[in-house]
Amino acid sequence: GQAALTGYSLVGSYGNRNLPRGAIPFDLQGEGLLDLRRELLQLASRGTVDRSPVDARLQLADFVAPRYQVKLDLARLDLSPYLPAVAANAKNMDQDAPFDLWWLNDLNAEGSVRVGELVLQKMHINDLAFNLSANQRKLVLDPLSATVYEGRLTGRAEVDASRNAPVFRLQQRLSNMNINPLLVDALATSRFEGRGFLDLDVAAVGGKVSDLRRTAGGNVRLQLSKGSV
């Protein structure tokens, strides 16, 4: 049989062991459809996540081995209060703490995500958008794009945790980024000016930050135009 979910309301918070500093609050309203014969759940929600406007569409098929289709449009997300590596500054991370990729174990999902503004401490990333595909402990974000300090970032990212040691690969092209406000936010210095261009294709293998630093390799091309000190 089928059941229509009209005018539902979901209020609460989301947390997991990768968010040790606290859970992210949400307040959603919407409509849905539950089809028990086809093992299908469809939800269309609007409201707020972390007090920012959101439009979210979710389809779940197969209640035993769930397959997800998602479409998420979020106005703003500030991860600074939630992630310890961001809140405490990434340079203070434990380089030998193992990555916790438990969330990839049974994830089977496809969809698209857009975040109008992503905040990581003082750093701001605008118009972040990506298509995602996750299956068999492998996650691919392709295409992945964003506006970073007036420059345009395009490319893809991949995490393959199906092997004994996870493989990470990042392919990105960054065009015409203004380095002065980036350095002010990241390093608190305004001594340098110019426009940056970056081509990046790097991969690394390992279950810890120290492994990635040791195994990282690939091609990086950096160019600075109209630069001054």
N, C-alpha and C positions, 0 to 999 in steps of 0.2 A: 504494500500500500504506500500511498504518498501522504505527506503531511506538510502543509504550508506553515512557515514560521513568519508570521506577519508582526511587524512592529516590535521585534525583540530588542532587548537592551543588555549589554555586557559591560559591567564595571568591575575593575580589579587591577591587578598588576602582574607583570610577567617577570620571572626571575629564573636563573639556572646557575649551575656552579661556575660558569664562565662570567657571571656578573656578581662577584662577591660583595660589591659595595652597596647593592640594593637592587630592587626590582623596578621595572619601567611601568608607570601607571597608564591605564587606558580606559576610555569611556566611549563605547560604541553603540550605535543603533542601526537597525537595518531590517532586511527581509531575507528569507531563506526558503529552501525546499529540501525535504528529507524523503528519499525514495528507498524504502527498505528492500524492495525486490531487486533493484539494480545496485544496491549498496552504494548510494550516491548522496552526498550532502553538498549543497550549494549555498553560499552566504554572500550577501552584498552589504557591506557595512560602511557607515560614515560616522565621524566623530573626532576624537582626539587620541593621540598616542604621545605620552610625555608632554601633554598639554598643547600639542601642535595639531592642526587640522590634518585629517587623513581620509583617504578613500581606499577601501580594501575589498577585493573580490577573491573568494576562496572556493575552490571545488575539491572535494575529497572523494575519491573513488576506491572501492574495495576496503571494507572495514578491517579485514585481517592483515593485508599487506598494503597499507595506504599509499595511494598515488595522489600527489597534490598538484593543482594548478593554481598559481597565485598572480595577482596583479595588485601592486601596492603603490600608492602615490601619497607621499608624506611631505608636508611642508618643511619641517625642520626637525633635526634630531641632534641633541647634544650628548655625546657619549662620555664627556669628561667626568661627570659624577659617578659613573657606573664602572668603568674599566680601570683597574688599578694601575696598569702600565701607562695609561694616559694621565691619570690623576697624579701619579707620583713621578712622572717623567720617564720615558722609555729607557733612558740610559741607566736607570736604577733597576732594571729588570734582572731577575735571576737568569743568567745565560744558560744554566743547565737544568732549568725546570722543564719537564716534558710537556709538549703540546697536548691539549685535551681535545681530541677530535671525535669525541663520542657522538656528537650530533650528526655525523656523516654515516653512522653505522647502518641505519635503516631508512635513510632519507631518499625518497624517490619523488622528485619535484621538478616542475618546469614553470617558467613565468617571467615576469618583468617587474622591476622595482625602480622607482624614481624618488629621490630625496632632494627637495629644493635647496636645503642648506644642511651640511653635515659639519658639526663642530667637534674638534679634538683639541681641547685646551684652547690655545690662542689661534690655532690653525682653522681656516674655514675653507670648505670645499662646496662649490655651488653646482646646481643642476646635475647632480650625480644620477646616472641612469645605467642600467644594465639588464640584459636578459640572462637568466640563470637556468642551468640544467644540472641536476644532481641525481646520481644513480650509482649503485655498486661502489660506494665510498669514494666517489669522484665528483668534484664540483667544478663547473666551468662557468665563468662570467664572460659572455661574448655576444654582442659587443659591450664594452665597458667605456663609458665616457663621462667627462666632468669638466667644469670650468674651475681652474686653479689659479688664483691671483692673476686674473685677466687673460690667462692662457688657456688653450684648449687641449684636453687630454683625451686620447682615443686609443683603444687597444683591447686586450683581453687578459684574463687571469685564470689560473687553473691550480687546483689542489687535488692530487691523486693520492689518497690514503689506502688504496687497495693493496699496496705492497708492504713488505716488512718495514721499510722506512718511507715516510711520506715524501712526495715530490711536489715542489712548488715551482711554478713558472709564471713569469710576468713579462708581457710584451706590450709596450706602451710607446706612444709618440706624443710629446708635449710641445706645443707650438706657442711662441710669443708670450711667455709668462713674464710678468713684472717681478723681478727678483727682490726689489727693495722692500715692499711690504712683507714678502715671505720671510726675509732675513730679520726684519723687525719682530715679527711674531715668533719665529722659531729660535732665533739666536740673540734677540734684543740688540741688534746692531743695524745702523742705517748708513754705513760707510760705503756701501756698494750700490750701484744702479745699473740697469740694463735690462735687456730682454733675453730670456733663455729659451733654447731649443734643445730637446732631449729625445734621442732614440734609444730605447731600452729593450733588450731581449736577454733576460737572465733566468737561470734555473738553479735550484739548490735542493739538496736531499738531506733529510734528517728529522728527528723528532724533538729537537731542542734548538734554541737560538744559536748556541755555540756550534752545532752541526751545520746550520745554514751558513754561518760566517766562514766555516772551514771549507764547505763544498761549493759555495756560490761561484758561478762562472757564466760567461756569455759575452754579449757585445753591448757596449755603452758608448754613445757618441753625444758629446755635449758641446754646445756652441753658445756663446754670449755675444750679442750684437749691441752696439751703441752703449757699451759698458764704460763705467767710470768709477773712480775711488775718491 
